Amino acid sequence: MQSNLAPAGSIKRRRIDVSADTQNYSPSKGGASAFPQPSEAHAALMAGGLGGSDDSDGSEDEELGPRPTMQPRSENDIQGRLRDLEKIAIYMAQKTRTTKKAKKQLRVELDENSTHVAQLELEKGVLATKLDTAEKQVHKLQSEKRQCEDELEETQRKHKSQMSQMHDDQQRLQKDVAGLRDELEETRTNLKSKRSECTRLESTVSKQASDQIELESSCRGLRAKVEQLEDVVNEREIRIAELEEDVATRSHTIEELEAKLRKEETMRRNLHNTIQELKGNIRVFCRVRPLLGEEKDAAAALPISFPSCEDNNQIELTQTSENALGRTTSKAFPFKFDRVFSTESTQDIVFDEVSQLIQSALDGYPVCIFAYGQTGSGKTHTMQGPDTISADEKDAQVLGIIPRAVKQIYQNTSKLAERGWEYSLEGQFLEIYNETIQDLLAPAARATTTGKHTKLDIYQDSEGHTRVKNVTTVSVDSAERVHWLLARAAENRTVAATNCNERSSRSHSVFTLYLQGTNTLTGESSSGVLNLIDLAGSERLSSSGSSGDRLKETQAINKSLACLGDVIAALAKGNRHIPYRNSKLTHLLQESLGAGNSKTLMFVCVNPSPLSAQESLCSLQFATKVNSCQIGTARRQAAS
């Protein structure tokens, strides 16, 4: 640090020079010396000096002012110049202590920062090592995954190629064997003909003595040709034996591949069931009925909306009300289910989501699909399709879940027949009207000897399935048979007019399909049940405007639906006692609702009309309660 002051040595020399001048100074008359005496500050400076100790505790934070300067003085004002020099010396001493103190503090901070930097560098190295290790593991796992996928794809491709090649080889060998057999038969026929000709020639030798030599030569030639043909026949017979042995070997290989295919079919069933369990053994789909008539013109003002999402599983209902001040307020109610179908969704789209559960029934699991909602919300349309349908429209896109499910089952059973599976299908169609079970397939005149209709009771059979005594069971031997069942049931089902619908279903309809399967090759068996239910309208009594018999029907419907809600709530809470027997509906569906091996799907059907907003809200709230229920892990049932 630069300074305008002279070095300490020069100051000392000046002080010595001043002391020397005093030797020639004579004292005054008073006897006192006229030379200025050193002040206390000068004595302190001389005691501490510029070389003071660095061990100052630094308790005082000295504020240095401007540097003192030498005042212009006369040559004889030695005392004044000495005071100026003392001020400058004190200033320099203070400045030196302040500088040393700052330097010491900076050294401490530098040491602390160096230690912190070293720690950070060490932590950085450790984190970098962990990051490299994690990245290597990720790359290794990704590589193993790709390798496994490639090996699986290659194995499938080779298997398919081998099957196709063996099938082609078998057909080619069969054609070769057939051709060789035809050639052998033709050769034998020619040989027989030639031998007959030889016999005729030999019989005429005695008569044609003059032509004997010529005939003998011809005979020898024919014999040589016969021997040649016999050699050819022998070679071809050997070739046929070799081909038959090759066919037997290839047949054995085909049997092994078919056994492997059957094993893979069992694996497919297990994987399919695992996928369904991951989706949930009880699921809820929401479907908004397609717009009708004037509803299409007012589509923008409907209370139903569908928030944009990738899974198509959200719906929002906006309810408008008027408060006491006459102001109109709106409140939005968002809901989320496993799948939501908008008004634009077709029957094909709906069934595509349901088809996996139909396959589970074929694999031997109890499956239940039921439609819930108010009258006019599209339950019957979803489950069955139009009320009336012609024979030419059986394969049209308007068919509901029931006919499509039976068609899918027959298509799959035809494919499984090639792998040794044989299935028998039996169907029944019931309705629950005023807590009474009625047979929709029974002849209208069927009655007991007392003139009363046969009583239908629910019981458990030896296999644990829920059955109904005295019910009409029809063998469903073709997919077209189900159309007859639907038409017959529609004629007998109880309907009536209410404020909500001119043709309102006043009962719950239950279509049950029993699937018994046996594999003649492996001895495996399966026993599945498919329940497809169209529930009666869930509207409140005030909305239906029912009276008389209609009032009694509405009360019975609401009671059974309330019991269904109680069962769902008990299952959701995990209660040990489930009140299945509180209604005929829950008792009949006990196997599909509560068993650990069941799979249940609920369709909550919604009417998009603003007049039905309150009923739609009640239906969506009930569906949310069902969606929160868990019924455990499904177990495949084997036929006894």
Buried (B, 14 or more C-beta within 10 A) or exposed (E): EEEEBEEEEEBEEBBEEBEEEEEEEEEEEEEEEEEBEEEEEBEEBEEBEEEBEEEEEBEEEEEEEEEBEEEEEEEEBBBBBBBBBBBBBBBBBBBBBBEBBEEEEEEEEEEEEEEEEEEEEEEEEEEEEEEEEEEEEEEEEEEEEEEEEEEEEEEEEEBEEEBEEBEEEBEEBEEBBEEBEEEBEEBEEEBEEBEEEBEEBEEEEEEEEEEEEEBEEBBEEBEEEBEEBEEEBEEBEEEBEEBEEBBEEBEEBBEEBBBEBBEEBBEEBEEBBEEBBEEBBBBBBBBBBBBEEEBEEEEEEBBBEBEEEEEBBBBBBBBEEEEEEEEEEEEEBEBBBBBBBBBEBEBEBBBEBBBBBBBBBBBBBBBBBBBBBBBBBBBBBBBBBEEEBEEEBBEEEEBBBBBBBBBBBBEBBEEBEEBBBEBEBBBBBBBBBBEEBBBBBBEEEEEEEEEEBBEBEBEEEEBEBBBBEBBBBBEBEEBBBBBEBBEBBBEBBBBBEBBBBEEBBBBBBBBBBBBBBBBEEBEBBBBBBBBBBBBBBBBEBEBBEBEEEBEEBBEBBBBBBBBBBBBBBBBBEEEEEBBBEBBBBBBBBBBBBBBEBBBBBBBBBBBBBBEBBBBBBBBBEBBBEBBEBEBBEBBBBEBE
